């Protein structure tokens, strides 16, 4: 009998009208997003905890990113590493790629989908760098939402779903949106996934309850790294065109999309900002470009000045201070005169390395052209870098 009921409910869900048409008329956000990564200020409290969010709001964030997992008994909770044996989770449990005050610790090797939530709270823990249990409480998503979702300081709530089972999409969307609607914050919500199929399943689930499918986006880049294949593996990377094609509401670009460190990330961000602006000129939607995870002030300033719409950061106070100073008119974006590094051999460390950014994180490659190393160098075997700086200057 129970199985028949499940089949009937499934058929009823599928029979609902679905509108997978991309929304139109999306314009630029009115505010730059200072996004507290992993729940807020993780330098003050353990990641994805209510304490981290409270500290992030106090530090000036106006948006937050939360990592979301789900238990065997379908409790949706805040946690970044639902599979302890995943290489990323293993590395983070040893303190690698962890920039906050706490690292995840596992007293079991079972993934979250194999444990009820009460057991997860006993076996998934947070410890400081010396291994001391911080006794931090893992919140459910609904607990967190009841505490913070309708806080006026938060303009955007990004849920990074660490869940790849597409058969959970309808449950997750219903669970999230029912609470969001109840609290009056549905327009704040954004659902993101690194998995292409999961993103599509979330959109289908949203359409079945007549919600905007543009609330979903993909996340490009990994927490610990991204695998790149072949020469110039990112040459054809185009998150804006994919967002347009797949109806994504944002382009979330991690630094690991780059196969050549900060230098290539600068190039890719500049390219995405230009494509975003060109799409608007041609009458399309505005696709916010969001960078992550940016913790150095010089990088923050560069990205703000080249036109990104928000940044995930672990240094909330620093990014909020930059935004406040820019909004108040104390600083403004500026570009000193361009510089040329001259004609360099192709084995020069700057050519094979970080290019113009070797002069400082606010410098980037404006032009890369071939040049003759000698007067008789008809093959133009050298490379010339023309560099531009993008930074804040005092007014």
C-alpha positions as CSV (number, residue, x, y, z in Angstrom):
1,X,0.0,0.0,0.0
2,X,2.8,2.4,0.9
3,X,4.5,1.8,-2.4
4,X,1.2,2.5,-4.3
5,X,0.9,5.8,-2.5
6,X,4.5,6.7,-3.5
7,X,3.7,5.9,-7.1
8,X,0.5,8.0,-7.1
9,X,2.4,11.0,-5.5
10,X,5.2,10.7,-8.0
11,X,2.7,10.7,-10.9
12,X,0.9,13.6,-9.5
13,X,4.1,15.5,-9.2
14,X,5.0,14.8,-12.8
15,X,1.5,15.7,-14.0
16,X,1.9,19.3,-12.7
17,X,2.5,21.9,-15.4
18,X,6.1,22.8,-15.8
19,X,7.5,26.0,-17.2
20,X,11.2,25.7,-18.0
21,X,11.3,29.0,-20.0
22,X,14.1,31.3,-19.0
23,X,12.9,34.4,-17.1
24,X,13.6,37.6,-18.9
25,X,14.2,41.2,-18.0
26,X,16.7,40.5,-15.2
27,X,18.7,43.7,-14.4
28,X,21.8,44.5,-12.5
29,X,21.7,44.0,-8.7
30,X,21.4,47.3,-6.8
31,X,24.2,46.4,-4.4
32,X,27.5,44.7,-4.4
33,X,27.4,41.4,-2.5
34,X,29.7,40.9,0.4
35,X,29.2,37.2,0.8
36,X,30.3,35.5,4.0
37,X,31.5,32.0,2.8
38,X,30.5,28.9,4.6
39,X,28.0,30.6,6.9
40,X,29.6,34.0,7.6
41,X,32.7,35.0,9.6
42,X,34.5,31.7,9.9
43,X,37.6,33.4,11.5
44,X,35.4,34.1,14.6
45,X,33.3,30.9,14.7
46,X,33.2,27.4,13.2
47,X,32.0,27.3,9.6
48,X,28.3,26.9,8.8
49,X,27.2,27.6,12.4
50,X,24.8,30.2,13.6
51,X,27.6,31.8,15.5
52,X,29.5,32.3,12.2
53,X,26.5,34.0,10.6
54,X,25.9,36.3,13.6
55,X,29.6,37.3,13.4
56,X,29.4,37.8,9.7
57,X,26.4,40.1,9.9
58,X,28.2,42.1,12.7
59,X,31.3,42.3,10.4
60,X,29.2,43.8,7.5
61,X,28.2,41.0,5.2
62,X,25.0,41.5,3.2
63,X,24.9,38.0,1.8
64,X,25.8,34.5,2.9
65,X,26.8,31.2,1.4
66,X,25.8,28.0,3.3
67,X,27.0,24.5,2.6
68,X,24.0,22.1,2.7
69,X,23.9,18.3,3.2
70,X,21.1,15.8,4.0
71,X,20.9,12.8,6.4
72,X,19.4,9.4,5.9
73,X,16.2,10.5,7.6
74,X,16.0,13.5,5.3
75,X,17.1,16.2,7.7
76,X,18.7,19.0,5.7
77,X,21.6,20.5,7.7
78,X,24.6,22.8,7.3
79,X,27.8,20.9,6.6
80,X,30.4,21.0,3.8
81,X,31.7,17.4,3.8
82,X,29.0,14.8,3.7
83,X,31.3,12.0,2.6
84,X,34.2,11.6,5.0
85,X,36.3,9.5,2.5
86,X,36.0,12.0,-0.2
87,X,39.6,13.4,-0.9
88,X,38.5,16.9,-0.3
89,X,36.9,16.0,3.0
90,X,39.9,14.0,4.0
91,X,42.2,16.9,3.3
92,X,40.0,19.4,5.1
93,X,39.8,17.1,8.1
94,X,43.6,17.4,8.3
95,X,43.4,21.2,8.2
96,X,44.3,21.6,4.5
97,X,42.2,24.2,2.5
98,X,40.7,25.4,5.8
99,X,41.1,29.1,6.4
100,X,38.8,29.4,9.4
101,X,39.2,28.6,13.1
102,X,37.7,25.1,12.8
103,X,38.2,22.0,10.7
104,X,35.8,19.1,10.2
105,X,36.5,16.0,12.2
106,X,34.8,12.6,11.6
107,X,34.3,9.9,14.3
108,X,32.9,7.7,11.6
109,X,33.6,6.9,7.9
110,X,29.9,6.7,7.1
111,X,28.5,9.4,4.7
112,X,25.6,11.5,5.9
113,X,23.1,9.7,3.7
114,X,23.9,6.5,5.7
115,X,23.2,8.1,9.1
116,X,20.2,9.7,10.9
117,X,20.8,13.2,11.9
118,X,20.9,12.5,15.6
119,X,23.9,10.2,14.9
120,X,25.5,12.9,12.7
121,X,25.5,15.4,15.5
122,X,27.4,12.8,17.6
123,X,30.0,11.9,15.0
124,X,30.6,14.9,12.8
125,X,32.5,17.5,14.8
126,X,34.5,20.7,14.5
127,X,38.0,21.0,16.1
128,X,40.6,23.8,16.2
129,X,44.1,23.4,14.8
130,X,45.3,21.6,17.9
131,X,42.5,19.1,17.6
132,X,40.3,20.3,20.5
133,X,36.6,19.7,20.0
134,X,34.9,23.1,19.7
135,X,31.5,21.7,20.8
136,X,29.8,23.6,17.9
137,X,26.2,22.6,17.2
138,X,25.5,21.6,13.6
139,X,22.3,23.5,12.7
140,X,19.5,22.2,10.5
141,X,18.7,24.5,7.6
142,X,15.3,25.3,9.0
143,X,16.9,26.2,12.4
144,X,19.3,28.6,10.6
145,X,16.5,30.1,8.5
146,X,14.3,30.7,11.5
147,X,17.2,32.6,13.1
148,X,18.5,34.6,10.2
149,X,16.7,34.3,6.9
150,X,14.4,37.4,7.4
151,X,17.3,39.5,8.8
152,X,17.2,42.7,6.8
153,X,21.0,42.7,6.7
154,X,21.0,39.7,4.4
155,X,20.0,40.5,0.8
156,X,21.0,37.1,-0.6
157,X,21.1,33.5,0.8
158,X,23.1,31.1,-1.4
159,X,22.7,27.4,-0.6
160,X,25.6,25.3,-2.0
161,X,24.1,21.9,-2.2
162,X,26.7,19.2,-1.4
163,X,24.2,16.6,-2.7
164,X,24.4,14.8,-6.1
165,X,21.3,12.5,-5.9
166,X,18.9,14.1,-8.4
167,X,16.1,12.0,-7.0
168,X,16.2,14.3,-3.9
169,X,15.7,17.5,-5.9
170,X,11.9,17.7,-5.4
171,X,12.2,17.0,-1.7
172,X,15.0,19.6,-1.3
173,X,13.3,22.3,-3.3
174,X,10.0,21.8,-1.4
175,X,11.8,21.7,1.9
176,X,13.7,24.9,1.2
177,X,11.0,26.9,-0.6
178,X,8.2,26.1,1.8
179,X,10.2,27.5,4.7
180,X,11.4,30.5,2.6
181,X,7.8,31.3,1.6
182,X,6.6,30.9,5.1
183,X,9.3,33.4,6.3
184,X,8.7,35.8,3.3
185,X,12.3,35.4,2.0
186,X,11.8,33.3,-1.2
187,X,13.3,36.1,-3.4
188,X,16.5,36.0,-1.3
189,X,17.1,32.3,-2.0
190,X,19.6,30.9,-4.5
191,X,20.4,27.2,-5.0
192,X,23.7,26.3,-6.5
193,X,25.4,23.0,-7.3
194,X,28.7,22.0,-9.0
195,X,26.9,19.2,-10.7
196,X,25.2,19.9,-14.1
197,X,22.6,17.2,-13.7
198,X,21.7,18.3,-10.2
199,X,21.3,21.9,-11.3
200,X,18.9,20.8,-14.0
201,X,16.9,18.6,-11.6
202,X,16.6,21.6,-9.1
203,X,15.2,23.7,-11.9
204,X,12.7,21.1,-12.9
205,X,11.6,20.8,-9.3
206,X,11.2,24.6,-9.0
207,X,9.1,24.7,-12.1
208,X,6.8,22.0,-10.7
209,X,5.9,24.3,-7.8
210,X,5.7,27.4,-10.1
211,X,8.9,29.0,-8.8
212,X,11.5,30.8,-10.8
213,X,14.0,28.4,-12.2
214,X,16.5,31.2,-12.4
215,X,17.1,30.8,-8.6
216,X,19.4,27.9,-9.6
217,X,23.0,28.3,-10.8
218,X,26.0,26.1,-11.2
219,X,29.2,26.6,-9.3
220,X,32.3,26.5,-11.4
221,X,35.6,25.4,-9.7
222,X,36.3,23.1,-6.8
223,X,37.1,23.7,-3.1
224,X,40.5,22.1,-3.4
225,X,41.2,22.2,-7.1
226,X,39.9,21.7,-10.6
227,X,41.2,19.2,-13.1
228,X,42.3,20.8,-16.4
229,X,43.1,18.8,-19.5
230,X,45.2,19.9,-22.5
231,X,46.9,23.1,-23.6
232,X,44.9,26.2,-23.0
233,X,42.2,24.1,-21.4
234,X,40.2,27.1,-20.3
235,X,40.3,28.9,-23.7
236,X,36.7,28.1,-24.4
237,X,35.4,28.6,-20.9
238,X,32.2,30.6,-21.0
239,X,30.1,30.6,-17.9
240,X,27.9,33.5,-19.3
241,X,26.8,31.7,-22.4
242,X,26.1,28.6,-20.3
243,X,24.1,30.7,-17.9
244,X,22.1,32.1,-20.8
245,X,21.5,28.6,-22.3
246,X,20.6,26.9,-19.0
247,X,18.7,29.7,-17.4
248,X,21.2,30.1,-14.5
249,X,20.7,33.2,-12.4
250,X,24.4,33.7,-11.6
251,X,27.9,32.8,-12.7
252,X,29.8,31.6,-9.6
253,X,33.5,31.4,-10.5
254,X,36.0,29.9,-8.1
255,X,39.7,30.6,-8.4
256,X,40.3,27.0,-9.3
257,X,38.7,27.4,-12.7
258,X,42.2,28.8,-13.6
259,X,44.9,26.4,-14.8
260,X,47.6,29.1,-14.3
261,X,46.9,30.7,-10.9
262,X,45.8,34.2,-10.4
263,X,47.0,35.4,-13.8
264,X,44.5,33.3,-15.7
265,X,41.8,33.9,-13.2
266,X,42.1,37.6,-13.9
267,X,41.9,36.9,-17.6
268,X,38.8,34.7,-17.2
269,X,37.0,37.2,-14.9
270,X,37.7,40.0,-17.4
271,X,36.3,37.9,-20.2
272,X,33.1,37.0,-18.2
273,X,32.5,40.6,-17.2
274,X,32.8,41.7,-20.9
275,X,30.5,38.8,-22.0
276,X,28.0,39.7,-19.3
277,X,27.9,43.4,-20.3
278,X,27.6,42.5,-24.0
279,X,24.7,40.2,-23.3
280,X,22.8,43.1,-21.7
281,X,23.7,45.4,-24.7
282,X,22.1,42.8,-26.9
283,X,18.9,42.8,-24.8
284,X,19.5,39.8,-22.7
285,X,19.4,39.2,-18.9
286,X,22.1,40.5,-16.6
287,X,24.0,37.6,-15.2
288,X,25.9,38.6,-12.0
289,X,29.5,37.4,-11.9
290,X,30.4,36.2,-8.5
291,X,34.1,35.4,-7.5
292,X,35.2,33.0,-4.8
293,X,37.0,32.4,-2.5
294,X,38.8,35.8,-2.3
295,X,40.7,36.6,0.9
296,X,43.4,39.1,0.0
297,X,42.5,42.8,0.0
298,X,44.4,43.5,-3.2
299,X,42.5,40.8,-5.0
300,X,39.2,42.1,-3.7
301,X,40.0,45.6,-4.9
302,X,41.0,44.3,-8.4
303,X,37.9,42.2,-8.8
304,X,35.6,45.0,-7.6
305,X,37.1,47.4,-10.0
306,X,36.9,45.2,-13.0
307,X,33.2,44.7,-12.4
308,X,32.3,41.6,-10.5
309,X,28.9,41.7,-8.7
310,X,30.0,40.0,-5.4
311,X,32.6,38.0,-3.7
312,X,32.6,35.0,-1.4
313,X,35.2,35.7,1.3
314,X,36.5,34.5,4.7
315,X,37.6,38.0,5.4
316,X,34.2,39.6,5.7
317,X,35.3,42.7,7.6
318,X,38.0,43.6,5.1
319,X,35.6,43.2,2.1
320,X,32.8,45.1,3.8
321,X,35.2,47.9,4.7
322,X,36.3,48.3,1.0
323,X,32.6,48.4,-0.1
324,X,31.8,51.0,2.6
325,X,34.7,53.2,1.6
326,X,33.8,53.0,-2.1
327,X,30.1,53.6,-1.4
328,X,31.0,56.7,0.7
329,X,33.2,58.1,-2.0
330,X,36.4,57.9,0.0
331,X,38.0,55.7,-2.7
332,X,37.4,55.1,-6.3
333,X,38.7,52.7,-9.0
334,X,41.6,54.0,-10.9
335,X,44.1,52.7,-13.5
336,X,47.6,54.3,-13.6
337,X,49.3,54.5,-17.0
338,X,49.9,51.1,-18.7
339,X,53.3,49.6,-18.5
340,X,55.2,47.4,-20.9
341,X,57.7,44.7,-19.8
342,X,59.5,44.9,-23.1
343,X,60.3,42.0,-25.4
344,X,61.0,39.0,-23.3
345,X,62.2,35.5,-24.1
346,X,59.6,32.8,-24.0
347,X,61.4,31.1,-21.1
348,X,61.3,34.3,-19.0
349,X,59.7,33.5,-15.6
350,X,57.1,36.2,-16.2
351,X,56.0,34.8,-19.5
352,X,55.7,31.2,-18.3
353,X,54.5,32.3,-14.9
354,X,52.3,35.0,-13.6
355,X,52.8,37.6,-16.3
356,X,51.9,41.2,-15.3
357,X,50.6,40.0,-11.9
358,X,54.2,39.3,-10.9
359,X,54.3,43.1,-10.4
360,X,51.5,42.9,-7.9
361,X,48.0,41.3,-7.6
362,X,46.3,44.4,-9.1
363,X,48.2,44.2,-12.3
364,X,46.9,42.1,-15.2
365,X,47.8,41.2,-18.8
366,X,46.2,43.8,-21.1
367,X,47.9,42.6,-24.2
368,X,50.2,39.7,-25.0
369,X,51.9,40.0,-28.4
370,X,54.8,38.5,-30.3
371,X,57.9,40.7,-30.8
372,X,61.4,40.4,-32.3
373,X,64.2,39.8,-29.7
374,X,66.8,41.2,-32.2
375,X,66.6,43.3,-35.3
376,X,67.1,40.2,-37.4
377,X,64.5,38.2,-35.6
378,X,62.1,37.8,-38.4
379,X,60.3,35.0,-36.6
380,X,59.3,37.3,-33.8
381,X,60.4,34.8,-31.2
382,X,59.9,37.1,-28.2
383,X,56.8,38.0,-26.2
384,X,55.7,41.5,-25.2
385,X,53.5,42.0,-22.2
386,X,51.5,45.2,-21.9
387,X,50.2,45.6,-18.3
388,X,47.4,47.5,-16.7
389,X,46.6,48.0,-13.1
390,X,43.1,48.1,-11.6
391,X,42.9,49.2,-8.0
392,X,41.3,51.7,-5.6
393,X,42.8,55.2,-5.1
394,X,41.9,57.7,-2.5
395,X,39.6,60.5,-3.7
